[in-house]
Amino acid sequence: MTEGDEAAASTGTAPRVYKPEMPRGWWLRRRHYFLYMVREFTAVPMAAWLLWLLVEIQRAANGPKGYYPAASPAFIVFSIICLGFATYHSVTFLSLAGVIIHLRFMGKPVPPRAIVATMFGLWLVASVVIAAVLIGFAR
Amino acid sequence: MAEKRITIRTTRFDPEKDKAPRLQSYDIPFSDDSMVVLDALNHIKAHVDGSLSYRWSCRMGICGSCGMMVNGVPKLTCNAFMRDYWPRSITVEPLQNFPIVRDLVIDMEDFMHKLKSIKPWIIRKQEYPLGAGEHRQTMDQIDEFRQFSECINCMLCYAACPVYGLNNEFLGPAATALARRYNLDSRDQGLKDRLPVLANSEGVWECSFVGECSVVCPKGVDPAKAIQQTKLDTTTRFVLPYGNREE
C-alpha cells in the first residue's frame, strides 16, 4: 500500500475516504514506466548539445577565419552519448507514429506498420540529405 | 494428496476505525484451476470474513466492476486466473490513483464526472425523426469507432496512468477514448461540444504518452491511441485553414 495522507481524509458527516499519494519511486515499479522516464529524460542531453551548438554558432559569427571546431576527446565522448540519447528518442518517437497517425488510402485504413516504415524511411532520407549538405560545406 | 492452498493478501480499510489501509492475509483452498481472483474474494467473504468489501457484478469481464490491483497490476479480478500466480501469494489492493472508501472499494466520483463532461452520447444538431427510419451506417463507418466503443468503464487505465496519479485534473484515458468513439461516429455532430473539454490544458495535452493505459486495457480499446489521435485532430483544426469546418 502506498503512503497516504491521513490529514487528507475528509471529515464531518461525509464518508471518510483515504487518499493515497503517488510514491516518489513510482517510475521504478514497472519496466514500462522506467522506459518512459528514460524517453522523457533524453530531452535533457539533447537540449545540452543544442545549447552547445548555439555557442558554436556564436563563435563562428565572424566567419571561417579564426574559427576552429571543438575536437577535444571529452567533447567527442559527450557528443557520442548525446547521439545515443537522440537515437533512442527518435526511434521511440517514430515507432509511435503508427498509433498516432490515422490515414486512409483507397478507402482502406493504412496499416500502422506501413506508417512506421515510411517514417523511418523519411528519417533515413533526411539524414542522408543533411549529411551530404554538411559534407559539401566542409569541402 | 494434500489440498492445494494459496495465500491471498487483501487491503482492509474501515473508515470508522482505521487511519490508513493495511493488508490482511487469508489462506484459502485453491481447488480448481479455473478459479479467478474474484472467486478467491468471494470465498473469503462467504466462508472466512463476511466484512470484506469489494465491487463485482457480472463475473464475465463485461460489467467492469471488479477492477483491482492484483500483485501491483490493474486487472479485472474476474479475468485474473489464480493458476497464473500459484504457488506465490496474491496481493489484492484497490485500484491505485483513486480514494479508498472501504477495503477494496474506491470512490469513482471523479471518473463519473469526467465521463459525463465529454457527453458520451450521440449529439445531433437536428434530431433524426423516428419516421425517417434507421440511421444507416456502412461497415467502414462502424469500423472507424468500433474499437473505442468496447470500453466498459472499468477504470484500469486510470489506475495505470501515472499522469492521472500525479494530477487528478487530467481528463484521462477512458473518457478521451469514449469522446473519440462519438467524434468518429458518422451519426454524431457533437465534436464542437466536446472540444472545450478535450483540448484544454487538462485534456489530451496533459498526456505525455506513457502508454500503460493501453497495456492494461482488458478490451483492447487502446485509449493512448485515442488520446494521440485527438491531439493530432485538435492541432489540425487549429493550424489548417479548413480545420474548423463543420463536421
Interface residues (C-beta under 8 A of the other chain):
Chain A: M1 T2 G4 E6 A9 P15 R16 V17 Y18 K19 P20 M22 W26 W27 R29 R30 H32 Y33 Y36 E40 L96 V99 I100 I101 H102 G107 P109
Chain B: T11 F13 P15 E16 D18 K19 A20 P21 R22 L23 G72 E93 Q96 N97 P99 I100 V101 D107 D140 D143 P162 G165 L166 S208 F209 V210 G211 E212 V215 D222 A224 K225 Q228 Q229 K231 L232
